Amino acid sequence: MTEASPSVAAPSADPKVRPELRRFCEIVGEGNFSTDPIDLYCYSRDLAPIPYDLLYAYGMLEPELVVRPRGVEQVSEILRYANQRRIPITPRGGGSFAMGGTIPIEGGVVLDLCGMNEIVEINGADLTVRVQCGLNWRRLAEKLAGMGLSLLAYPSSGVAATIGGYLGTGGGAGIGVPRNGVAGNSILSLKVVLADGSIVETNPWDSWCFIGAEGTLGVICEAVLKIAPLARQRCFMYAFNRLGDGIKALESLARLRPFFLHFLDRGAAGFLNESDNAALDEAAMTIVAAFQGTDRQLAGVSRQVESICKDGKRYPEDTAEHEWENRFKIEISFKRLGPTLMLQEIRLPFRFLEKAMLELAEALKDYRWGVQCLSSDHGSVCLLIYALTDERDKKRFYKALSLARVIPRIGYRNQGTVYGIALHNSVHLARIHPRSAVEAMRAIKRRFDPNNILNPSKTVQTRVPRLLVTVSMLLMERVPGLMRLGLSMVKFLPRGLIRSGLRVVGGQLR
Ligand SMILES: Cc1cc2nc3c(=O)[nH]c(=O)nc-3n(C[C@H](O)[C@H](O)[C@H](O)COP(=O)(O)OP(=O)(O)OC[C@H]3O[C@@H](n4cnc5c(N)ncnc54)[C@H](O)[C@@H]3O)c2cc1C
């Protein structure tokens, strides 16, 4: 949002703001809201390249306003007013979650939380930090490192990802997670604004209610996180020519509880060579691991790592250090290769990794593709699967979109699941949880947000029924040209008709 966009007039007088919405502008004040069509367009998208025609077929309503609150009190006033008027609110952090969580599919107001980016207090004695939700993880990690302190868990997308966004999406994988567990383990308290505007401060146990709720139950405004003294660290990097050897090593390394453990497959190593001028062997698997501890512990770990990775080629330690330093950039640099980068994430147990990798190779043989894997906790891995395509070539692009059906199926066949629900994966909800659990989640949503204003038609509400999504994806895969034509015709239908149609076939729209 431009700080002083030409569209910004005195809040109560701006003719572009519908009278009912002017109260939001008064709450945040001049320079902190926008109705500029370019801003509205940008705030209607996330990282995923989803075509307009497809969003239209979802019955998407356009947002009318973006507001950027500066503190918890403003968020509270915004939600209280929105709740009284039944106006949809879509919370947004860095927009790096590619599952449509920040797409304001029901219109209304986008709540850009990136202006709430203060480090409120660092308590080195108690080893805690209180931060606002819109701060990005990289800034926090660097600030703490400068003081000899460290976070317990943070995402590799930390250049963009905010505190609220990572916690909101569950924080199930990332840097520190193999050693310290998922991000929720490091939460002491959250300050959350509920749909009716009330402000609650949680304890570590009821914090879990909001972690992974994808902005549907409340807006996380502040978090108190446990931190640790910055430990000494050693990095290791090995290339394996045989996938099976690499996976065996990865599993054993995970048991040593590294702070950071990831691998790149052959395709992803190639991507990194091209996008970042790296000089990696394009081996079946390149593993990078970082361990923390005292000098004595690290010497012991080093011996164990050497023995575990005896079938691999060891890179010099400074190359391994470089990849650790690069940890926030690796995937972001892939975007340069495009023109369009498709990303799908699945999570599965180590023991199914080899089979899943072979199935991915078969499914993606027509693409230039690569896999990056972040080790999670409890013997599982999170795979980020990248495929290059070109959205200007619509037919090819629609075919690539059908990977959103193919890749989760590989996950399910291998005891895994999709990573993140939001808009695009809400059809998978019934596959992930038993019916009773889904009903309980929906009951919690109704209890916390009876007027359904917070990120409506997402996560526990399946907008397009599963059968319709499956059929559409199959058509995209088999006859992408026809599907593209069909979707381009849909936009001539009135939105109201599409929305009614989706409701009739069982879609849960607001
Ligand atoms: C290259 C790359 C690397 C990634 N690495 C990781 C990784 O290591 N680990 C991992 O878990 N994920 C990873 N992801 C996924 C994504 O980056 C994370 O989910 C990220 O933490 C989202 O943060 P964000 O601020 O961008 O959230 P957004 O995309 O802005 O929002 C995500 C969801 O959270 C909700 N939300 C945002 N802020 C709040 C708030 N304050 N209160 C309540 N709800 C809120 C939104 O409504 C939305 O549903 C990666 C993605 C990419 C593209």
The ligand as an SDF file (V2000), in Angstrom:
LIG
                    3D

 53 58  0  0  0  0  0  0  0  0999 V2000
    9.7620  -20.0310   -0.4660 C   0  0  0  0  0  0  0  0  0  0  0  0
    8.8400  -20.4310    0.6370 C   0  0  0  0  0  0  0  0  0  0  0  0
    9.3630  -21.0330    1.7850 C   0  0  0  0  0  0  0  0  0  0  0  0
    8.4970  -21.4070    2.8190 C   0  0  0  0  0  0  0  0  0  0  0  0
    9.0130  -21.9620    3.9350 N   0  0  0  0  0  0  0  0  0  0  0  0
    8.1810  -22.3300    4.9400 C   0  0  0  0  0  0  0  0  0  0  0  0
    8.6930  -22.9250    6.1400 C   0  0  0  0  0  0  0  0  0  0  0  0
    9.8910  -23.0630    6.3400 O   0  0  0  0  0  0  0  0  0  0  0  0
    7.7810  -23.3130    7.0620 N   0  0  0  0  0  0  0  0  0  0  0  0
    6.4370  -23.1310    6.9010 C   0  0  0  0  0  0  0  0  0  0  0  0
    5.6660  -23.5030    7.7770 O   0  0  0  0  0  0  0  0  0  0  0  0
    5.9480  -22.5410    5.7840 N   0  0  0  0  0  0  0  0  0  0  0  0
    6.7820  -22.1270    4.8250 C   0  0  0  0  0  0  0  0  0  0  0  0
    6.2690  -21.5220    3.7070 N   0  0  0  0  0  0  0  0  0  0  0  0
    4.8430  -21.1570    3.6320 C   0  0  0  0  0  0  0  0  0  0  0  0
    4.6100  -19.6950    4.1290 C   0  0  0  0  0  0  0  0  0  0  0  0
    5.7220  -18.8920    3.8870 O   0  0  0  0  0  0  0  0  0  0  0  0
    4.3240  -19.6820    5.5890 C   0  0  0  0  0  0  0  0  0  0  0  0
    3.0850  -20.2410    5.7860 O   0  0  0  0  0  0  0  0  0  0  0  0
    4.4220  -18.2980    6.2070 C   0  0  0  0  0  0  0  0  0  0  0  0
    4.7650  -18.4520    7.5240 O   0  0  0  0  0  0  0  0  0  0  0  0
    3.2000  -17.4350    6.0550 C   0  0  0  0  0  0  0  0  0  0  0  0
    3.4880  -16.1510    6.6130 O   0  0  0  0  0  0  0  0  0  0  0  0
    2.8860  -14.8140    5.9490 P   0  0  0  0  0  0  0  0  0  0  0  0
    3.1620  -13.6740    6.8660 O   0  0  0  0  0  0  0  0  0  0  0  0
    3.3770  -14.6490    4.5670 O   0  0  0  0  0  0  0  0  0  0  0  0
    1.3460  -15.1580    5.9860 O   0  0  0  0  0  0  0  0  0  0  0  0
    0.2140  -14.7880    4.9360 P   0  0  0  0  0  0  0  0  0  0  0  0
    0.4540  -15.4890    3.6580 O   0  0  0  0  0  0  0  0  0  0  0  0
    0.0320  -13.3280    4.8750 O   0  0  0  0  0  0  0  0  0  0  0  0
   -1.0430  -15.4100    5.6930 O   0  0  0  0  0  0  0  0  0  0  0  0
   -1.1460  -16.7950    5.8710 C   0  0  0  0  0  0  0  0  0  0  0  0
   -2.4690  -17.1350    6.5820 C   0  0  0  0  0  0  0  0  0  0  0  0
   -2.4240  -16.6820    7.9280 O   0  0  0  0  0  0  0  0  0  0  0  0
   -3.4510  -15.7150    8.1740 C   0  0  0  0  0  0  0  0  0  0  0  0
   -2.8250  -14.6500    8.9660 N   0  0  0  0  0  0  0  0  0  0  0  0
   -1.8550  -13.7810    8.5950 C   0  0  0  0  0  0  0  0  0  0  0  0
   -1.5360  -12.9940    9.6270 N   0  0  0  0  0  0  0  0  0  0  0  0
   -2.3240  -13.3630   10.6630 C   0  0  0  0  0  0  0  0  0  0  0  0
   -2.4650  -12.9220   12.0050 C   0  0  0  0  0  0  0  0  0  0  0  0
   -1.7260  -11.9290   12.5010 N   0  0  0  0  0  0  0  0  0  0  0  0
   -3.3810  -13.5260   12.7930 N   0  0  0  0  0  0  0  0  0  0  0  0
   -4.1460  -14.5420   12.3300 C   0  0  0  0  0  0  0  0  0  0  0  0
   -4.0460  -15.0030   11.0660 N   0  0  0  0  0  0  0  0  0  0  0  0
   -3.1410  -14.4270   10.2530 C   0  0  0  0  0  0  0  0  0  0  0  0
   -3.9180  -15.2520    6.8080 C   0  0  0  0  0  0  0  0  0  0  0  0
   -5.2780  -14.8860    6.8340 O   0  0  0  0  0  0  0  0  0  0  0  0
   -3.6840  -16.4790    5.9600 C   0  0  0  0  0  0  0  0  0  0  0  0
   -4.7630  -17.3730    6.0480 O   0  0  0  0  0  0  0  0  0  0  0  0
    7.1130  -21.1650    2.6700 C   0  0  0  0  0  0  0  0  0  0  0  0
    6.6140  -20.5570    1.5130 C   0  0  0  0  0  0  0  0  0  0  0  0
    7.4730  -20.1910    0.5190 C   0  0  0  0  0  0  0  0  0  0  0  0
    6.9260  -19.5300   -0.7070 C   0  0  0  0  0  0  0  0  0  0  0  0
  1  2  1  0
  2  3  1  0
  2 52  2  0
  3  4  2  0
  4  5  1  0
  4 50  1  0
  5  6  2  0
  6  7  1  0
  6 13  1  0
  7  8  2  0
  7  9  1  0
  9 10  1  0
 10 11  2  0
 10 12  1  0
 12 13  2  0
 13 14  1  0
 14 15  1  0
 14 50  1  0
 15 16  1  0
 16 17  1  0
 16 18  1  0
 18 19  1  0
 18 20  1  0
 20 21  1  0
 20 22  1  0
 22 23  1  0
 23 24  1  0
 24 25  2  0
 24 26  1  0
 24 27  1  0
 27 28  1  0
 28 29  2  0
 28 30  1  0
 28 31  1  0
 31 32  1  0
 32 33  1  0
 33 34  1  0
 33 48  1  0
 34 35  1  0
 35 36  1  0
 35 46  1  0
 36 37  1  0
 36 45  1  0
 37 38  2  0
 38 39  1  0
 39 40  1  0
 39 45  2  0
 40 41  1  0
 40 42  2  0
 42 43  1  0
 43 44  2  0
 44 45  1  0
 46 47  1  0
 46 48  1  0
 48 49  1  0
 50 51  2  0
 51 52  1  0
 52 53  1  0
M  END
$$$$
